[in-house]
Every structure is written in structure tokens, then in C-alpha cells.
């Protein structure tokens, strides 16, 4: 039987190359999400995030009208000027005013809307999951109740998500009336 050793080597080398590419692809697919989480921990901007009269905008930069959400809905919003954007993601939720209680600062709500920092107070990850009326951080499963001032209802978070004081402007848009009532993110006791 005649066999060409060079052809076998090529196939073996080809298989090794494919395995290497597959391995590099797997590593790269993990790098992007981890880099995204790392950005949450980097906080160079330390000034106020919101201020009196700063409009709330969605991810496309569109201002939030008072009729944007129905009861039970939520959206991630930002300050229109977007300073320190890594500190600015804010959960805006709407419930009937009578549903709020506990630690909710009612003077900070407007038309059934309440706004809270999206950055978890445990390790600084983004609170991104919702199960029923409870928000959950995907990193360590801290749970927060938006109807009760985003108070901690489970997991390792040491304190509530800071609430943002908001109102409805004369032209029907949601605007901040100041900055978050407590430090944003991990620490800040």
C-alpha cells in the first residue's frame, strides 16, 4: 500500500490549526462580556451625574415623555448631557402611585415614575434582570424592590439602589431635580 506521509501531516496540521482557531474564538467570546463588566468598576468621573433640570433620555438620546411607559414597564435612561456615563445608567419604572411604599421617597417620584441607579451597591455590576416586580443583579444575585425605594430584598447588597429625584417639566418630559440621593455603586455606605 502506498501512503503519502506529507498528506497526513498536512491534515494533522490543518486539524491543529482549526483547534487553535476554535480555542482563540472561545477565549475571545469570553473577553467581550468580561471587558463590559470591568468598565462598570472603572470610575474616573466623581462629580454629579444628574442635576436640576437635566432631561432623562433613552439609549438613542430621545427625551422621555410623561406618557412613555405604562404601569409596570421600565426602561434604562441616562442624563441628557451624559457626564460620567458609566455611573449614569438609571432604571426608570412606572407603577400606580398607590403601589409605592416602604423606603420610596415619594417627593422624588412623578406621575407614577420612580428612578434608581442601575449600578448595584454590592460590586458595581449592572442590575439588569427583572423577576416579577423585583430587580436582580446578575453578578451575585442582589435583589431590589422598586416599589419600596429599591430596598434590598435578597442577596449581598448592603444598601438600596440610590433614588433619583425627578419631576415632569412644563413641556411634558421627565427631568431630574437634583442628583442621586446617595452615592452610586459599591461602597458609599
Secondary structure as a PSIPRED ss2 file (coil, helix, strand):
# PSIPRED VFORMAT (PSIPRED V4.0)

   1 X C   1.000  0.000  0.000
   2 X C   1.000  0.000  0.000
   3 X C   1.000  0.000  0.000
   4 X C   1.000  0.000  0.000
   5 X H   0.000  1.000  0.000
   6 X H   0.000  1.000  0.000
   7 X H   0.000  1.000  0.000
   8 X H   0.000  1.000  0.000
   9 X H   0.000  1.000  0.000
  10 X H   0.000  1.000  0.000
  11 X H   0.000  1.000  0.000
  12 X H   0.000  1.000  0.000
  13 X H   0.000  1.000  0.000
  14 X H   0.000  1.000  0.000
  15 X H   0.000  1.000  0.000
  16 X H   0.000  1.000  0.000
  17 X H   0.000  1.000  0.000
  18 X H   0.000  1.000  0.000
  19 X H   0.000  1.000  0.000
  20 X H   0.000  1.000  0.000
  21 X H   0.000  1.000  0.000
  22 X H   0.000  1.000  0.000
  23 X H   0.000  1.000  0.000
  24 X H   0.000  1.000  0.000
  25 X H   0.000  1.000  0.000
  26 X H   0.000  1.000  0.000
  27 X H   0.000  1.000  0.000
  28 X H   0.000  1.000  0.000
  29 X H   0.000  1.000  0.000
  30 X H   0.000  1.000  0.000
  31 X H   0.000  1.000  0.000
  32 X H   0.000  1.000  0.000
  33 X H   0.000  1.000  0.000
  34 X H   0.000  1.000  0.000
  35 X H   0.000  1.000  0.000
  36 X H   0.000  1.000  0.000
  37 X H   0.000  1.000  0.000
  38 X H   0.000  1.000  0.000
  39 X H   0.000  1.000  0.000
  40 X H   0.000  1.000  0.000
  41 X H   0.000  1.000  0.000
  42 X C   1.000  0.000  0.000
  43 X C   1.000  0.000  0.000
  44 X C   1.000  0.000  0.000
  45 X C   1.000  0.000  0.000
  46 X C   1.000  0.000  0.000
  47 X C   1.000  0.000  0.000
  48 X C   1.000  0.000  0.000
  49 X C   1.000  0.000  0.000
  50 X C   1.000  0.000  0.000
  51 X C   1.000  0.000  0.000
  52 X C   1.000  0.000  0.000
  53 X C   1.000  0.000  0.000
  54 X C   1.000  0.000  0.000
  55 X E   0.000  0.000  1.000
  56 X E   0.000  0.000  1.000
  57 X E   0.000  0.000  1.000
  58 X C   1.000  0.000  0.000
  59 X C   1.000  0.000  0.000
  60 X C   1.000  0.000  0.000
  61 X C   1.000  0.000  0.000
  62 X C   1.000  0.000  0.000
  63 X E   0.000  0.000  1.000
  64 X C   1.000  0.000  0.000
  65 X E   0.000  0.000  1.000
  66 X C   1.000  0.000  0.000
  67 X C   1.000  0.000  0.000
  68 X C   1.000  0.000  0.000
  69 X C   1.000  0.000  0.000
  70 X C   1.000  0.000  0.000
  71 X C   1.000  0.000  0.000
  72 X C   1.000  0.000  0.000
  73 X C   1.000  0.000  0.000
  74 X E   0.000  0.000  1.000
  75 X E   0.000  0.000  1.000
  76 X E   0.000  0.000  1.000
  77 X E   0.000  0.000  1.000
  78 X E   0.000  0.000  1.000
  79 X E   0.000  0.000  1.000
  80 X C   1.000  0.000  0.000
  81 X C   1.000  0.000  0.000
  82 X C   1.000  0.000  0.000
  83 X C   1.000  0.000  0.000
  84 X C   1.000  0.000  0.000
  85 X H   0.000  1.000  0.000
  86 X H   0.000  1.000  0.000
  87 X H   0.000  1.000  0.000
  88 X H   0.000  1.000  0.000
  89 X C   1.000  0.000  0.000
  90 X E   0.000  0.000  1.000
  91 X E   0.000  0.000  1.000
  92 X E   0.000  0.000  1.000
  93 X E   0.000  0.000  1.000
  94 X E   0.000  0.000  1.000
  95 X C   1.000  0.000  0.000
  96 X C   1.000  0.000  0.000
  97 X H   0.000  1.000  0.000
  98 X H   0.000  1.000  0.000
  99 X H   0.000  1.000  0.000
 100 X C   1.000  0.000  0.000
 101 X C   1.000  0.000  0.000
 102 X C   1.000  0.000  0.000
 103 X C   1.000  0.000  0.000
 104 X C   1.000  0.000  0.000
 105 X C   1.000  0.000  0.000
 106 X H   0.000  1.000  0.000
 107 X H   0.000  1.000  0.000
 108 X H   0.000  1.000  0.000
 109 X C   1.000  0.000  0.000
 110 X E   0.000  0.000  1.000
 111 X C   1.000  0.000  0.000
 112 X C   1.000  0.000  0.000
 113 X E   0.000  0.000  1.000
 114 X E   0.000  0.000  1.000
 115 X E   0.000  0.000  1.000
 116 X E   0.000  0.000  1.000
 117 X E   0.000  0.000  1.000
 118 X C   1.000  0.000  0.000
 119 X E   0.000  0.000  1.000
 120 X C   1.000  0.000  0.000
 121 X C   1.000  0.000  0.000
 122 X C   1.000  0.000  0.000
 123 X C   1.000  0.000  0.000
 124 X C   1.000  0.000  0.000
 125 X C   1.000  0.000  0.000
 126 X E   0.000  0.000  1.000
 127 X E   0.000  0.000  1.000
 128 X E   0.000  0.000  1.000
 129 X E   0.000  0.000  1.000
 130 X E   0.000  0.000  1.000
 131 X E   0.000  0.000  1.000
 132 X C   1.000  0.000  0.000
 133 X C   1.000  0.000  0.000
 134 X E   0.000  0.000  1.000
 135 X E   0.000  0.000  1.000
 136 X E   0.000  0.000  1.000
 137 X E   0.000  0.000  1.000
 138 X C   1.000  0.000  0.000
 139 X C   1.000  0.000  0.000
 140 X C   1.000  0.000  0.000
 141 X C   1.000  0.000  0.000
 142 X C   1.000  0.000  0.000
 143 X E   0.000  0.000  1.000
 144 X E   0.000  0.000  1.000
 145 X E   0.000  0.000  1.000
 146 X H   0.000  1.000  0.000
 147 X H   0.000  1.000  0.000
 148 X H   0.000  1.000  0.000
 149 X C   1.000  0.000  0.000
 150 X C   1.000  0.000  0.000
 151 X E   0.000  0.000  1.000
 152 X E   0.000  0.000  1.000
 153 X E   0.000  0.000  1.000
 154 X E   0.000  0.000  1.000
 155 X C   1.000  0.000  0.000
 156 X C   1.000  0.000  0.000
 157 X C   1.000  0.000  0.000
 158 X C   1.000  0.000  0.000
 159 X C   1.000  0.000  0.000
 160 X C   1.000  0.000  0.000
 161 X C   1.000  0.000  0.000
 162 X C   1.000  0.000  0.000
 163 X E   0.000  0.000  1.000
 164 X E   0.000  0.000  1.000
 165 X E   0.000  0.000  1.000
 166 X E   0.000  0.000  1.000
 167 X E   0.000  0.000  1.000
 168 X E   0.000  0.000  1.000
 169 X C   1.000  0.000  0.000
 170 X C   1.000  0.000  0.000
 171 X C   1.000  0.000  0.000
 172 X C   1.000  0.000  0.000
 173 X E   0.000  0.000  1.000
 174 X E   0.000  0.000  1.000
 175 X E   0.000  0.000  1.000
 176 X E   0.000  0.000  1.000
 177 X E   0.000  0.000  1.000
 178 X E   0.000  0.000  1.000
 179 X E   0.000  0.000  1.000
 180 X E   0.000  0.000  1.000
 181 X C   1.000  0.000  0.000
 182 X C   1.000  0.000  0.000
 183 X C   1.000  0.000  0.000
 184 X C   1.000  0.000  0.000
 185 X C   1.000  0.000  0.000
 186 X C   1.000  0.000  0.000
 187 X C   1.000  0.000  0.000
 188 X C   1.000  0.000  0.000
 189 X C   1.000  0.000  0.000
